[in-house]
Amino acid sequence: MKVVQLLPALNSGGVERGTLDLARALTEAGHASIVISNGGRLVEQLEREGSQHIALPIHKKSLSSLRQVRPLRAQIQALQPDILHVRSRMPAWLTYLAWKKLPRDARPRLVSTAHGLYSINRYSAIMARAERVIAISECVRDYLNDNYAHYLQSPPELIYRGVNTAEFHRDLSLPAGWRCQVENEFPTLKGKRWLLLPGRLTRWKGHQTFLELIAQLVKKEADLQGVIVGGAEPNKEHYAGELMAKARELGIASRVTFTGQRSDICYWYRASELVFNLSQRPEPFGRTVIEAVAIGTPVIGYNLGGPAESLRACFPQGLVEFDQPEQLLKTTLTLLNSEDKPRLPVSFTLEAQVQSTLSLYQSLINSG
């Protein structure tokens, strides 16, 4: 097969990582993999792993982007792919408009992946108008059925985002000297048990709740250290300052370590006692949950959206009700003194995701 994936850019984020994971798997299986985007820092890795990248400005949420329909149609005609796979709304609109004008017998098959709980409007409805639609969780599948049934050509296909078990696995060891190096960089981590909150520094990720939890925990357990791994979003660097001020206000400035963005997240999962997902609104999936689970580190998260779905399947002991600080504190203390370890079901592995996606592609091609 020749597969073209289309997304706004290749910088960072779950959609981008999912695109790279699938691209790598396609080339390893002997298929031709092409990605069209506005580019970004992950292009080098994409090409190193065997895919072709074509740069087109298909990222801007603007009427001016309609000028890209004709160049995109020309690219599709030149490439003659079997599958077009769209992963975001603006690229999906441009691809759909380019695709519809192709002769019916010369069209590739059109697939979309709904990665989010999109706002309910005609702009978002484009994600439901592909010939086949992949939902990354039951939460997203139900959302599509509830809000976009009119546009769906067939029921959404549930294919969980999968964790790469070659990178995240239970036998993972810390590299020699890794912990020593990290503790030299962040001296507050020395001699402590780490409680980890991974994720971008953005308001709805639950950092304030995490700080309040740490303030309660350190009164009961002297050797605990809160660790926040993640960078601020562009133009939101001030939020990091707000969090540090909140830690000072709570009297825990020395009990919380801010590491910024890290490329070695798998080792932070391994070195931590517990990992938290405290998003304040339903997320469509929650990749950090299954990454930590794959390594065998217990995870605590709210009974909300996609992360709750993953926890129910992998580690229900870690589920707490939203906005229940006492239950969050009690569950944390219980799991700190528990031998319970999570297990990753096969359905949450990258291998299963790839096989299900390739099967969907093949069935669509075979259907004529």
Phi, psi and omega in degrees: 000153170244120187240130175247120173260141182231130179207166186299309185204172181235070179252292178200166178120167184295319179298316181295316180295322177296323178296314179295320180300313181292320179300316179298316181294322178299313182293323179295331179272003176090010178269162177270127183241126179229139176236132175249125179201180176279003178094189182145181189289345180271357180299318182302315179295316180305312182289324178298330182269009167107001179264162174261140175245135175240122182273119172219139181282075183256023189256337189282129175279077186208148177300333179298338180293342178299340176296343181274354182297314182293312176300325180292319178298320178297320177297317181297317179295322180289322184282326184050058180284163172276325186228134164251125185237108183262145188231008182201157193293310182296311175302328179294317178298312183296319179294316181299315180294323177291318184292319184296332181274355176284149174304137186305321182282355180247007182279137166290167176280146188247122181236144172233153168244123175274107182268350188219173173264080190292154173302147187270102178197177184292328179299315181288334184300342181301331181292342180262000187263000176292167179294324173225140183240127177263131172253135187274358178198165174299322178305312180290319179301314180295323179296317177296314180296323182286327190246341186228025182302328182298331184266339186289131177277337176204164180302142178301145179268121179279112174227106181298145168296137186249148177270141180283104185283356170283335181260320182245108182207163188290339181268008181298131177247149174289136177299151179304127177082358184298310184295320179299316180297315180295320181290332174291324179286323180232084187301336180294347181278345186297132175069017183246158168266128189266136170247120194251130169243102178269151175139159179304148176280088178221151196300328187272004182276355172090020181296322180297317178298319179298316179298318179295324176296314179300321179300325177284319185294319186292345173286337185254329184229111190287342188256020181266145177225124173284137181230122178250111181253118179156151180259163177283148175289156179307137180068010178235025182298336180297337182294325176301318178298321178298319180294318178296322176295322177296319178298319178296317180300322180278355180076025183235026182304325181272355184254007176228129180250125176259116185264344190075188180292136179230145177264357183249040187301329182300324180286329175293321174301313183297321186279351184266152176285315181219150174241142184241145168231107188239035181303138186274358176217159183300127173263151181293333181214282183102074185296326183300330180298308185284334176295313179295319179299319181300327179279342178099010179270129179299146183236139174244132180204163180286153177279064184222130168059209185298317179303321179296322178301314179296316181295321178301324181280330190251324188197071184298340178299338183269001181281132172228153180286146182299139174060040175237080187300327180293319178293322178298315179296314182297316180296320179298313180296321179296313184287335175295337182246026182242152175265001183296134178234144180283161175231136182269117174294152181303327184296345179258017178262154178299322180302316179293320179299314182295313182298319179293321180292316178297322178296320177297314177305311186295319180294325179291318177297317182292337183285354176076000000 
